[in-house]
Amino acid sequence: MSGPPEAGWLNLLIGLLQGAQLWLLRVLDVLGLAGQSHGQPAWPWALRLSGENLLIDLGQARRLGLTLVVLAVALLILLLALPWRRRRVWLAAAAVLLAALAPWPEANVVLVPAYPTTFHASPTGFTAESIERGRTLYAAQCAACHGADGRGHGPLASAQAVWPPDLGGPLLWRRADGDVLWHVMNGMRDRRGTPTMPGFGSTLSDADAWALIDFMKAQGAGESLRAAGLWAQPIAPPDVMVQCGSRPPRSLSSWRGQRLRIVASNLGAGASTPADDPRLVTVLIAPQATEAAASQSGDCIATSPAAWTAFSLVGATTQLAGTQFIVDRDGWLRARGEPGKAAWSDDDLLCRTEQQPSSKPGVRPLPPDGLGALIARMDAEPVRFVKGGYVH
């Protein structure tokens, strides 16, 4: 989840590429030249600049970075040539020569196939309700091939031209959300054009497709946690509406910039909740929480009926009561405390920059009362989330 040693300039380069393409699409949309696809401006070309390939091939990334610097210098020379009549021809020739001598990267690395929906953004907000809606759709449309757990071992998997991929692996995270949407609605083909997955554009609405993608993300996070003991890719907590006493309800995502502790509680007799901590905002989730119960208790309680199921899915557990989650200031799930555990430990940090931090010199396990050390570790090791090749 952290970047390589070159992360500073590489992040800047990839961010510039992403920003330039997004702004270009916005400008085309304002001018009426982009068209529409699934309710959002459509990318009008069959290719786009690749971020994911540059993350893999650092040599090509360096060449592209140097080329952009050389082109910037050439452009500056052309601007200087405009008012300088006596040297205009020589300066223009120098600019052209610089552009020709630039270390251009390989086109097949920098340019990759694109779809009209490539730069689409999900409108759902990754809510518990959307995940629950997607769960029903997945069971009806996808489980027969991809399996109930998304690992590709459904009853019809062996009959497919290509074995269905493991949705719990890195597949969903390597592709932009818009690319996933395109494949859900239009299907997939191999290099020879043979269909390998049917499209569901005639069956699903746009809202259905986005909900399905939300469910696949949540399920993939849970399966990763179940298989590897950690969230291999960063995942946000499912967004829910929260009632804090008599105050107006607010969404969980509105606390972005603050650390959150999400506690699963039955809210029944004998149920205990951790004491308030000034370093964290504590939010309770319960199987049947209501606004009335939240108003009476004075605690911050998620009132979405789907919250319990969504967090059970992401947390990879069927016994959610007593489980705690820690969300960092950037809105990523970082730690999970299991029911009955007396104190936080290093093992609870399930989304971190290194999978084996204790093997690094100078890194020690958290002390028995390690919540403070856990928070300090999260703050010192922020998540660098790469989705579709671009840092989010």
C-alpha positions as CSV (number, residue, x, y, z in Angstrom):
1,M,0.0,0.0,0.0
2,S,3.0,2.3,0.3
3,G,4.9,3.5,-2.7
4,P,8.3,2.4,-3.9
5,P,11.4,4.6,-3.1
6,E,10.6,6.6,-6.3
7,A,7.1,7.3,-5.0
8,G,7.5,11.1,-4.7
9,W,8.1,11.9,-8.3
10,L,6.1,8.9,-9.6
11,N,3.0,10.0,-7.7
12,L,3.4,13.5,-9.0
13,L,3.8,12.2,-12.6
14,I,0.8,9.9,-12.4
15,G,-1.3,12.5,-10.7
16,L,-0.5,15.0,-13.5
17,L,-1.5,12.4,-16.1
18,Q,-4.8,11.7,-14.3
19,G,-5.6,15.3,-13.7
20,A,-4.8,16.3,-17.3
21,Q,-7.1,13.6,-18.7
22,L,-9.9,14.5,-16.3
23,W,-9.7,18.2,-17.1
24,L,-9.6,17.5,-20.8
25,L,-12.8,15.4,-20.4
26,R,-14.5,18.2,-18.4
27,V,-13.6,20.8,-21.1
28,L,-14.9,18.5,-23.9
29,D,-18.1,18.0,-21.9
30,V,-18.6,21.8,-21.4
31,L,-18.0,22.3,-25.2
32,G,-20.5,19.5,-26.0
33,L,-17.9,17.4,-27.6
34,A,-17.7,14.5,-25.2
35,G,-21.1,12.8,-25.5
36,Q,-22.7,10.8,-22.7
37,S,-22.4,7.2,-21.5
38,H,-24.3,5.8,-18.6
39,G,-25.2,9.3,-17.3
40,Q,-21.7,10.8,-17.3
41,P,-19.3,12.4,-19.9
42,A,-17.9,9.7,-22.2
43,W,-14.2,9.4,-23.0
44,P,-14.1,9.9,-26.8
45,W,-11.0,8.0,-27.6
46,A,-10.1,4.3,-27.7
47,L,-6.8,4.9,-25.8
48,R,-5.8,6.7,-22.6
49,L,-2.6,7.4,-20.8
50,S,-1.7,4.5,-18.5
51,G,-0.9,4.9,-14.9
52,E,-0.8,1.2,-14.0
53,N,1.9,0.4,-16.5
54,L,4.1,3.3,-15.2
55,L,3.9,1.8,-11.7
56,I,5.3,-1.4,-13.1
57,D,7.9,-0.1,-15.6
58,L,9.8,2.6,-13.8
59,G,12.2,2.9,-16.8
60,Q,9.4,4.0,-19.1
61,A,8.0,6.3,-16.3
62,R,11.4,8.1,-16.1
63,R,11.5,8.5,-19.9
64,L,8.0,9.9,-19.9
65,G,8.9,12.3,-17.0
66,L,12.0,13.5,-18.8
67,T,10.0,13.9,-22.1
68,L,7.5,16.1,-20.4
69,V,10.3,18.3,-19.0
70,V,11.9,18.6,-22.4
71,L,8.5,19.4,-24.0
72,A,7.9,22.1,-21.3
73,V,11.3,23.6,-22.2
74,A,10.5,23.5,-25.9
75,L,7.2,25.2,-25.3
76,L,8.9,27.9,-23.3
77,I,11.3,28.5,-26.1
78,L,8.4,28.8,-28.6
79,L,6.8,31.4,-26.3
80,L,10.0,33.4,-26.2
81,A,10.3,33.1,-30.0
82,L,7.0,34.9,-30.6
83,P,8.1,38.4,-29.7
84,W,11.7,37.9,-30.8
85,R,11.5,38.3,-34.6
86,R,15.2,38.2,-35.4
87,R,15.7,34.9,-33.6
88,R,12.3,33.4,-34.2
89,V,13.3,30.8,-36.8
90,W,16.3,29.6,-34.8
91,L,14.4,29.4,-31.6
92,A,11.5,27.5,-33.3
93,A,14.1,25.1,-34.8
94,A,15.7,24.6,-31.4
95,A,12.3,23.8,-29.9
96,V,11.5,21.2,-32.7
97,L,15.0,19.7,-32.2
98,L,14.4,19.3,-28.5
99,A,11.1,17.6,-29.0
100,A,12.6,15.3,-31.6
101,L,15.5,14.4,-29.2
102,A,13.3,13.8,-26.2
103,P,13.5,10.3,-24.7
104,W,10.0,9.3,-25.8
105,P,8.7,6.2,-24.0
106,E,7.2,3.2,-25.8
107,A,3.7,4.0,-27.0
108,N,2.4,0.5,-26.1
109,V,3.4,1.1,-22.4
110,V,2.1,4.7,-22.1
111,L,-1.1,4.2,-24.0
112,V,-3.7,1.5,-23.1
113,P,-7.2,0.7,-24.3
114,A,-10.0,2.9,-22.9
115,Y,-13.7,2.8,-22.8
116,P,-16.3,5.5,-22.9
117,T,-16.9,4.9,-19.1
118,T,-13.2,4.7,-18.1
119,F,-13.2,8.0,-16.2
120,H,-16.7,7.5,-14.7
121,A,-17.0,7.9,-10.9
122,S,-19.3,5.8,-8.8
123,P,-22.3,7.9,-7.6
124,T,-23.2,5.5,-4.8
125,G,-20.8,6.7,-2.1
126,F,-20.1,3.0,-1.2
127,T,-23.1,2.9,1.2
128,A,-24.3,0.0,3.2
129,E,-27.6,0.2,1.3
130,S,-25.8,0.0,-2.0
131,I,-23.8,-3.0,-0.9
132,E,-26.9,-4.8,0.3
133,R,-28.6,-4.1,-3.0
134,G,-25.6,-5.4,-4.8
135,R,-25.6,-8.5,-2.7
136,T,-29.0,-9.5,-4.0
137,L,-28.0,-8.7,-7.6
138,Y,-24.8,-10.7,-7.3
139,A,-26.6,-13.8,-6.0
140,A,-29.0,-13.5,-9.0
141,Q,-26.6,-12.6,-11.8
142,C,-23.0,-13.5,-10.9
143,A,-22.8,-16.3,-8.2
144,A,-23.4,-19.1,-10.7
145,C,-20.1,-18.4,-12.4
146,H,-18.1,-16.4,-9.8
147,G,-19.2,-18.4,-6.8
148,A,-20.9,-17.2,-3.6
149,D,-17.5,-16.1,-2.3
150,G,-16.4,-14.5,-5.5
151,R,-13.4,-16.8,-6.0
152,G,-14.5,-18.1,-9.3
153,H,-15.8,-21.5,-8.4
154,G,-19.5,-21.3,-9.1
155,P,-21.4,-24.3,-10.5
156,L,-21.2,-22.9,-14.1
157,A,-17.6,-21.9,-13.9
158,S,-16.2,-24.9,-15.7
159,A,-18.6,-24.4,-18.7
160,Q,-17.2,-20.9,-19.4
161,A,-14.8,-20.2,-22.3
162,V,-12.4,-18.7,-19.7
163,W,-12.4,-19.6,-16.0
164,P,-14.0,-16.7,-14.0
165,P,-11.4,-14.6,-12.2
166,D,-11.0,-14.4,-8.4
167,L,-12.8,-11.2,-7.4
168,G,-11.2,-11.4,-4.0
169,G,-7.8,-10.9,-5.6
170,P,-6.3,-7.6,-7.0
171,L,-8.5,-7.7,-10.2
172,L,-11.0,-5.0,-9.0
173,W,-8.2,-2.8,-7.7
174,R,-6.1,-2.8,-10.8
175,R,-9.0,-1.5,-12.9
176,A,-10.7,1.8,-12.8
177,D,-14.3,1.7,-11.6
178,G,-15.4,3.0,-15.0
179,D,-13.7,0.0,-16.7
180,V,-15.4,-2.4,-14.3
181,L,-18.7,-0.8,-15.1
182,W,-18.1,-1.1,-18.8
183,H,-17.4,-4.9,-18.5
184,V,-20.4,-5.5,-16.3
185,M,-22.7,-3.8,-18.8
186,N,-21.1,-4.9,-22.0
187,G,-19.3,-8.1,-21.2
188,M,-15.7,-9.2,-21.9
189,R,-13.9,-10.7,-24.9
190,D,-10.5,-12.3,-25.4
191,R,-7.9,-11.1,-27.8
192,R,-9.6,-13.0,-30.7
193,G,-12.9,-11.4,-29.9
194,T,-14.5,-14.5,-28.4
195,P,-16.9,-13.6,-25.6
196,T,-15.7,-14.6,-22.2
197,M,-18.3,-13.0,-20.1
198,P,-21.8,-11.8,-21.1
199,G,-22.9,-8.2,-20.6
200,F,-25.8,-7.3,-18.4
201,G,-26.7,-3.9,-19.9
202,S,-30.2,-5.2,-20.9
203,T,-30.8,-6.6,-17.4
204,L,-29.2,-4.1,-15.0
205,S,-29.8,-0.3,-14.7
206,D,-26.8,2.0,-14.1
207,A,-27.7,2.1,-10.4
208,D,-27.8,-1.7,-10.3
209,A,-24.4,-2.0,-11.9
210,W,-22.8,0.5,-9.4
211,A,-24.4,-1.3,-6.5
212,L,-23.1,-4.6,-7.8
213,I,-19.6,-3.1,-8.0
214,D,-19.9,-1.9,-4.4
215,F,-20.8,-5.4,-3.2
216,M,-17.9,-6.9,-5.1
217,K,-15.5,-4.5,-3.5
218,A,-16.9,-5.2,0.0
219,Q,-16.9,-9.0,-0.6
220,G,-13.4,-8.9,-2.1
221,A,-12.1,-7.0,1.0
222,G,-13.6,-9.6,3.3
223,E,-12.3,-12.5,1.3
224,S,-8.8,-11.0,1.3
225,L,-9.0,-10.6,5.1
226,R,-10.2,-14.2,5.5
227,A,-7.5,-15.6,3.2
228,A,-4.5,-13.5,4.1
229,G,-5.3,-12.0,7.5
230,L,-5.2,-8.5,6.2
231,W,-6.9,-6.1,3.8
232,A,-4.5,-6.5,0.9
233,Q,-6.1,-3.4,-0.7
234,P,-7.4,-0.3,1.1
235,I,-11.1,-0.3,1.8
236,A,-13.4,2.4,3.1
237,P,-16.0,1.7,5.8
238,P,-19.4,1.3,4.3
239,D,-21.1,4.6,4.6
240,V,-24.2,4.8,6.8
241,M,-26.3,7.5,8.4
242,V,-25.5,8.2,12.0
243,Q,-27.7,9.6,14.7
244,C,-26.0,11.3,17.7
245,G,-28.6,11.9,20.4
246,S,-31.0,14.6,19.4
247,R,-28.7,16.2,16.8
248,P,-29.5,16.0,13.1
249,P,-28.3,12.8,11.5
250,R,-25.1,12.8,9.5
251,S,-23.2,10.3,7.3
252,L,-20.3,8.4,8.5
253,S,-18.1,9.8,5.7
254,S,-18.8,13.3,7.0
255,W,-16.2,12.7,9.7
256,R,-13.4,12.6,7.2
257,G,-10.4,14.2,8.7
258,Q,-11.1,12.6,12.1
259,R,-10.3,9.1,13.4
260,L,-13.2,6.9,14.0
261,R,-13.8,3.8,16.2
262,I,-16.8,1.8,14.9
263,V,-18.1,-0.7,17.5
264,A,-20.6,-3.5,16.8
265,S,-22.9,-3.8,19.7
266,N,-26.3,-5.5,20.3
267,L,-27.4,-2.5,22.4
268,G,-29.2,-5.0,24.6
269,A,-29.0,-5.7,28.3
270,G,-25.5,-6.4,29.4
271,A,-24.0,-5.1,26.2
272,S,-20.8,-3.0,26.9
273,T,-19.2,-0.3,24.8
274,P,-15.8,1.2,25.2
275,A,-15.4,4.4,27.1
276,D,-15.2,7.6,25.1
277,D,-11.7,8.5,23.9
278,P,-10.8,12.1,22.8
279,R,-8.6,10.8,20.1
280,L,-11.5,9.0,18.4
281,V,-15.1,9.5,17.4
282,T,-17.0,6.4,18.5
283,V,-19.9,5.2,16.4
284,L,-22.0,2.2,17.3
285,I,-23.6,-0.2,14.8
286,A,-26.4,-2.6,15.9
287,P,-28.5,-5.2,14.2
288,Q,-31.8,-3.3,14.7
289,A,-30.8,0.3,15.6
290,T,-33.4,3.0,15.3
291,E,-33.3,6.8,15.4
292,A,-35.5,6.6,18.5
293,A,-32.9,4.4,20.3
294,A,-30.1,6.7,19.2
295,S,-31.9,9.8,20.5
296,Q,-32.6,8.2,23.9
297,S,-29.1,6.8,24.4
298,G,-27.2,9.9,23.4
299,D,-24.5,7.8,21.7
300,C,-23.7,8.1,18.0
301,I,-25.5,5.1,16.4
302,A,-25.7,4.0,12.8
303,T,-29.4,3.7,11.9
304,S,-29.1,2.0,8.6
305,P,-30.6,-1.5,8.7
306,A,-27.9,-2.7,6.2
307,A,-25.0,-1.5,8.4
308,W,-24.6,-4.8,10.3
309,T,-24.5,-6.9,7.2
310,A,-22.1,-4.6,5.3
311,F,-19.6,-4.5,8.2
312,S,-19.9,-8.3,8.7
313,L,-19.0,-8.6,5.0
314,V,-16.0,-6.3,5.1
315,G,-14.8,-7.6,8.4
316,A,-15.0,-11.3,7.3
317,T,-17.1,-12.4,10.3
318,T,-20.5,-13.9,11.0
319,Q,-20.1,-13.0,14.7
320,L,-19.9,-9.2,14.4
321,A,-21.0,-8.3,18.0
322,G,-18.1,-7.0,20.0
323,T,-15.9,-6.3,16.9
324,Q,-14.3,-2.9,16.7
325,F,-12.9,-1.1,13.6
326,I,-10.5,1.9,13.5
327,V,-10.7,4.3,10.6
328,D,-7.9,6.7,9.9
329,R,-8.2,10.4,9.1
330,D,-8.2,9.8,5.4
331,G,-11.3,7.5,5.7
332,W,-9.6,4.1,5.3
333,L,-10.3,1.0,7.5
334,R,-7.0,0.3,9.2
335,A,-7.5,-2.0,12.2
336,R,-10.0,-4.6,13.5
337,G,-10.3,-5.6,17.2
338,E,-11.9,-9.0,17.7
339,P,-14.6,-9.6,20.3
340,G,-13.4,-10.2,23.8
341,K,-9.9,-8.9,23.1
342,A,-8.7,-6.8,26.1
343,A,-6.3,-4.5,24.3
344,W,-5.1,-3.5,20.9
345,S,-2.0,-5.1,19.5
346,D,0.2,-4.9,16.4
347,D,-1.7,-7.9,14.9
348,D,-4.9,-5.7,14.8
349,L,-3.4,-3.4,12.2
350,L,-4.7,-5.1,9.1
351,C,-4.1,-2.3,6.5
352,R,-0.5,-1.2,6.7
353,T,2.4,-0.1,4.5
354,E,4.4,-3.3,5.2
355,Q,2.9,-6.7,5.7
356,Q,5.7,-7.7,8.1
357,P,6.6,-4.5,9.9
358,S,8.0,-6.2,13.0
359,S,10.9,-7.6,10.8
360,K,12.2,-4.1,10.1
361,P,15.0,-2.8,12.3
362,G,13.7,-0.3,14.9
363,V,10.0,-1.4,14.6
364,R,8.6,-3.0,17.7
365,P,5.3,-4.6,18.5
366,L,2.7,-2.4,20.2
367,P,2.6,-2.4,24.0
368,P,-0.3,-4.1,25.8
369,D,-2.2,-0.9,26.0
370,G,-1.3,-0.1,22.4
371,L,-4.2,2.1,21.1
372,G,-2.1,5.2,21.3
373,A,0.8,3.4,19.5
374,L,-1.6,2.0,16.9
375,I,-2.9,5.5,16.2
376,A,0.6,6.9,15.9
377,R,1.5,4.1,13.6
378,M,-1.5,4.8,11.3
379,D,-0.7,8.5,11.2
380,A,3.0,7.8,10.4
381,E,2.1,5.3,7.6
382,P,-0.7,6.8,5.5
383,V,-2.3,4.7,2.9
384,R,-1.4,5.2,-0.7
385,F,-4.4,3.8,-2.6
386,V,-3.9,3.0,-6.2
387,K,-7.0,2.3,-8.2
388,G,-6.8,1.7,-11.9
389,G,-3.2,2.9,-11.8
390,Y,-4.0,6.2,-10.2
391,V,-3.5,7.3,-6.6
392,H,-6.8,8.2,-4.9
